[in-house]
Amino acid sequence: MKAKIGFLSLGCPKNEVDCEIMLARVAAAGYELVDSDTEADVMIVNTCAFIASAKSEGIESILDLAWLKENGRLKGIIVTGCMAQRYMDDLKKSMPEVDAALSLAEQDKICLAIEKVLAGERYYCHSAPEGLALEGDRVLTHEGYAYLRIAEGCSNRCSFCAIPEIRGAYRSRPMENILAEAKILSDLGVKEIILIAQDTTRYGMDLYGHYALAELCEKLCDDAFGFRWIRLMYCYPDKITDELITVMAREEKICKYIDLPVQHISEDVLSRMNRHGGAMVVRDAVSRLRAGVPGIAIRTTVMVGFPGEKEKDYSQLLHFIREAKFERLGAFAYSREGGTPAYAMDRQITKKTKEIRLDGVMRAQMDVAEAYNESFVGKTLPVLCEGYDPVSERFWGRSEFHAPEVDGLVWFSSPRKIAPGAFVNVRVTESMDYDLIGKEVR
């Protein structure tokens, strides 16, 4: 009988896609996939290493699993993903709990690593990230939606970010390959695809000499694909083309939603971050999107506490948040990452100041978010059902204005049983924090 293998995927959706490819490889080799770490013979931890908190989460997860090796049936722990790419030597020297580790480009050796671990051997394999396989069979881990990776790596070189070192330079997938994978996902019943890359709007420049995201979106809207929603994540302000806005406005299948990480609005801070384009580019992108795609929900991410951020810079950011009225906003405090230019910058901000500023940003956004949620009360929204909570006796799902995992949910009641992945019309009756509450209408 083949061993039982469990997976724990941490971090971003790109990591999830890597994990789904590994899941398919492991299943094809005849291993039994299990959901619970207490049932597994081997656990694969697919890690993130973007910031210090992500690294800490990975270490804590490994140590939790180590307890199962001592007290349960677990025989081995394999670490994959960004932490294995960035900290392979540390894993070898400082974490005896880890039995094997594979860097990004070596994840195709996952079955070999499992064999080695089950035989009582340690196994480490590391190489440059550019060799990472961007395609392959996948075991989908979500009902109704799937991520579609259109590129890998990053060449923007923001001064705070280690991603170019971890995942390599930006490289687009050929459009025909993306469309072929999209057809497979469509045939599997996926109703929402979410386009992802480190910089989605850069897609195609390295292959075709121009930004090709608008063209790709047009092709994905073809009726040959059965998608109802196509969602765009990780779009950079300096690469929002007029063609992309036109396609978003014209095509009903493209969600009236965009993820547009701006990081800051102070010219000085943006310059020190090495963000492409200054404050005017950010403001222009937001303005053009709102004018060109009426009703669009814009999600953004901002950073506080970057080295040299003065009180006036922070005040500008707060004012911009209230002025721009982003429908969705995530915020995080700057994390000092070794190997990045920002690590050695002067005027580092104290932890306490970062915490105060982060709290201030979230307070400013709360008022905006509450007003936005209230605007849905009394309206009927198409919702993609994702599950049922027997305690509250409500189903939950998302509208086109809610991306998975990062935005709120739509909770709704219905007298009938609704399968995950099905679309229903929900009349919103109230809002609560970041969530909406309603009932199905037919």
Residue pairs with C-beta under 8 A, 6 or more apart in sequence:
2 29
2 30
2 31
2 32
3 31
3 32
3 41
3 42
3 75
3 114
3 118
4 31
4 32
4 33
4 34
4 39
4 40
4 41
4 42
5 26
5 31
5 32
5 33
5 34
5 40
5 41
5 42
5 43
5 44
5 114
6 33
6 34
6 35
6 36
6 37
6 39
6 40
6 42
6 43
6 44
7 19
7 22
7 23
7 33
7 43
7 44
7 46
8 37
8 43
8 44
8 45
8 46
8 61
8 65
9 15
9 16
9 19
9 46
9 81
9 141
10 45
10 46
10 47
10 48
10 54
10 57
10 58
10 61
10 81
11 46
11 47
11 48
11 50
11 54
11 81
11 82
12 48
12 50
12 196
13 147
13 194
13 196
13 233
13 405
14 147
14 149
14 152
14 167
14 196
14 197
14 198
15 46
15 47
15 48
15 81
15 82
16 141
16 147
17 138
17 147
17 149
17 196
18 46
18 80
18 81
18 104
18 107
18 132
19 44
19 46
19 141
20 138
20 139
20 140
20 141
21 107
21 133
21 136
21 137
21 138
22 44
22 46
22 80
22 107
22 110
23 33
23 138
23 139
23 141
24 136
24 137
24 138
24 139
25 108
25 110
25 111
25 136
25 137
26 33
26 44
26 110
26 111
26 114
27 33
27 139
28 137
29 111
29 114
31 111
31 114
33 139
34 40
37 43
37 65
37 68
37 74
38 68
38 72
38 73
39 73
40 73
40 74
41 73
41 74
41 75
41 76
41 118
42 74
42 75
42 76
42 77
42 78
42 114
42 117
42 118
43 65
43 68
43 74
43 76
43 77
43 78
44 78
44 79
44 80
44 110
45 58
45 61
45 62
45 65
45 77
45 78
45 79
45 80
45 81
46 80
46 81
47 54
47 55
47 58
47 61
47 79
47 80
47 81
47 82
47 83
47 84
48 54
48 55
48 57
48 58
48 81
48 82
48 83
49 55
49 58
49 81
49 82
49 83
49 85
49 86
49 87
49 162
49 166
50 82
50 161
50 162
50 163
50 166
51 332
51 335
51 337
52 335
52 336
52 337
53 335
54 82
55 83
55 87
58 79
58 81
58 83
59 95
62 77
62 79
62 95
62 97
62 98
63 97
65 74
65 77
65 97
66 77
66 97
68 74
69 75
69 76
69 77
69 97
75 117
75 118
76 99
76 100
76 114
76 117
76 118
77 97
77 98
77 99
77 100
77 117
78 98
78 99
78 100
78 101
78 102
78 110
78 113
78 114
78 117
79 91
79 98
79 100
79 101
79 102
80 101
80 102
80 104
80 107
80 110
81 104
82 104
82 166
82 167
83 91
84 91
84 101
84 102
84 103
84 104
84 126
85 103
85 104
85 126
85 129
85 166
85 167
86 162
86 165
86 166
88 101
88 103
88 124
88 126
91 98
91 101
91 124
92 101
92 124
99 117
99 122
99 123
100 113
100 116
100 117
100 122
100 123
100 124
101 123
101 124
101 125
101 126
102 109
102 110
102 113
102 124
102 125
102 126
103 125
103 126
103 127
103 129
104 129
104 131
104 132
104 166
104 167
105 127
105 128
105 129
105 130
105 131
105 132
105 133
106 125
106 126
106 127
106 131
107 132
107 133
108 133
109 125
112 123
113 123
113 125
116 122
116 123
117 123
128 168
129 153
129 166
129 167
129 168
130 153
130 168
130 169
130 171
132 152
132 167
132 168
134 149
134 152
134 171
134 173
135 173
135 177
135 181
138 146
140 146
140 185
140 188
140 190
142 386
142 404
143 386
143 387
143 420
143 421
144 189
144 190
144 191
144 192
144 384
144 385
144 386
144 420
144 421
144 422
145 190
145 191
145 192
145 193
145 194
145 229
145 384
145 404
146 185
146 190
146 192
146 193
146 194
147 193
147 194
147 196
148 178
148 181
148 182
148 185
148 193
148 194
148 195
148 196
149 173
149 196
149 197
150 172
150 173
150 178
150 195
150 196
150 197
150 200
150 203
150 213
150 216
151 170
151 171
151 172
151 173
151 197
151 198
151 199
151 200
151 202
151 203
152 167
152 168
152 170
152 171
152 173
152 197
152 198
153 163
153 164
153 167
153 168
153 169
153 170
153 171
153 198
154 161
154 163
154 164
154 167
154 169
154 170
154 198
154 199
155 164
155 169
155 170
155 202
156 164
156 170
156 198
156 199
156 202
156 236
156 274
156 276
157 164
157 274
158 263
158 273
158 274
158 275
159 272
159 273
159 274
159 340
159 341
159 342
159 345
160 273
160 303
160 306
160 334
160 335
160 337
160 340
160 342
161 337
161 340
162 337
162 339
162 340
163 198
165 339
167 198
170 197
170 198
170 199
170 202
170 206
171 206
172 197
172 202
172 203
172 204
172 205
172 206
172 207
172 212
174 207
175 204
175 207
175 212
175 215
175 216
175 219
178 216
179 219
179 220
182 193
182 220
182 225
182 227
183 224
183 225
185 193
186 224
186 225
186 226
186 227
187 226
189 226
189 421
190 226
190 227
191 226
191 227
191 228
191 229
191 384
191 421
191 423
192 227
192 228
192 229
192 230
192 231
192 384
193 220
193 227
193 229
193 230
193 231
194 231
194 233
194 403
194 404
195 213
195 216
195 217
195 230
195 231
195 232
195 233
196 233
196 234
197 203
197 234
198 234
199 234
199 235
199 236
199 239
200 213
200 232
200 233
200 234
200 235
200 236
201 211
201 213
201 234
201 235
201 236
201 239
201 240
201 241
201 244
202 211
202 236
202 239
203 211
203 212
203 213
203 216
204 210
204 211
204 212
204 213
204 215
204 216
205 211
205 212
211 239
211 241
211 243
211 244
213 232
213 235
213 241
213 244
214 241
214 243
214 244
214 246
214 247
215 243
217 230
217 232
217 244
217 247
217 248
217 251
217 254
218 247
218 251
220 227
220 230
220 253
221 227
221 230
221 251
221 253
221 254
227 253
228 253
228 423
229 253
229 254
229 255
229 384
229 400
230 251
230 253
230 254
230 255
231 254
231 255
231 257
231 400
231 403
232 248
232 254
232 255
232 257
232 258
232 259
233 259
233 403
234 259
234 261
235 244
235 258
235 259
235 260
236 260
236 261
236 276
237 260
237 262
237 277
237 281
237 282
237 284
237 285
237 286
238 276
238 277
238 281
238 285
240 260
240 285
240 288
240 289
242 288
242 292
245 288
245 289
245 292
245 293
246 292
247 254
248 254
248 256
248 258
248 292
248 293
248 296
249 292
249 293
249 294
255 400
255 401
256 293
256 295
256 296
256 297
256 400
256 401
257 296
257 297
257 298
257 299
257 400
257 401
257 403
258 289
258 293
258 296
258 297
258 298
258 299
259 299
259 300
259 403
260 285
260 286
260 289
260 298
260 299
260 300
261 300
261 301
262 282
262 300
262 301
262 302
263 270
263 273
263 275
263 301
263 302
263 303
264 270
264 273
264 275
264 302
264 303
264 306
264 309
264 313
264 317
265 279
265 282
265 283
265 316
265 317
265 320
266 279
266 309
266 312
266 313
266 316
266 317
267 278
267 279
268 308
268 310
268 313
269 306
269 308
269 309
269 313
270 277
270 278
270 279
270 282
271 278
272 306
272 307
272 308
272 342
272 345
273 303
273 306
273 342
274 341
283 324
286 298
286 324
289 296
289 298
290 296
290 298
297 327
297 328
297 372
297 401
298 324
298 326
298 327
298 328
299 326
299 327
299 328
299 329
299 330
299 403
299 406
299 407
300 324
300 326
300 328
300 329
300 330
301 329
301 330
301 331
301 332
302 317
302 321
302 329
302 330
302 331
302 361
303 331
303 332
303 333
303 334
304 314
304 317
304 331
304 332
304 333
304 334
304 354
304 357
304 358
304 361
305 333
305 334
305 349
305 353
305 354
305 357
305 358
306 334
306 342
306 349
307 334
307 342
307 345
307 346
307 347
307 348
307 349
308 345
308 346
308 347
309 334
309 349
309 357
314 357
314 360
317 361
318 360
318 361
318 364
321 329
321 361
321 364
321 365
321 368
322 364
322 367
322 368
325 368
325 371
325 372
326 365
326 368
327 368
327 369
327 372
327 401
328 369
328 403
328 406
328 407
329 361
329 365
329 368
329 369
330 406
331 358
331 361
331 362
331 365
332 358
333 354
333 355
333 357
333 358
334 342
334 349
334 354
336 342
336 343
336 348
337 343
369 434
370 431
373 408
373 431
373 434
373 435
373 436
374 431
376 428
376 431
376 436
377 428
377 429
377 430
377 431
378 427
378 428
379 427
379 428
380 425
380 426
380 427
380 428
380 441
381 399
381 400
381 401
381 410
381 425
381 426
381 428
381 436
381 438
382 399
382 400
382 423
382 424
382 425
382 426
383 397
383 398
383 399
383 410
383 412
383 423
383 424
383 425
383 426
384 397
384 398
384 399
384 421
384 422
384 423
385 395
385 396
385 397
385 418
385 419
385 420
385 421
385 422
385 423
385 424
386 396
386 397
386 398
386 404
386 409
386 420
386 421
387 395
387 396
387 397
387 420
388 394
388 395
388 396
388 418
389 395
389 396
389 411
392 411
393 413
394 411
394 412
394 413
394 437
395 411
395 412
395 413
395 414
395 418
395 424
395 440
396 409
396 410
396 411
396 412
397 409
397 410
397 412
397 424
397 426
398 404
398 407
398 409
398 410
399 410
399 426
399 436
401 407
402 408
402 409
402 410
407 434
408 433
408 434
408 435
408 436
409 435
409 436
410 426
410 428
410 435
410 436
410 437
410 438
411 435
411 436
411 437
411 438
412 424
412 426
412 437
412 438
412 439
412 440
413 438
413 439
413 440
414 424
414 439
414 440
416 440
418 424
418 440
424 440
425 440
425 441
425 442
426 436
426 438
426 439
426 440
426 441
427 438
427 439
427 440
427 441
428 436
428 437
428 438
429 437
429 438
429 439
430 436
430 437
430 438
431 437
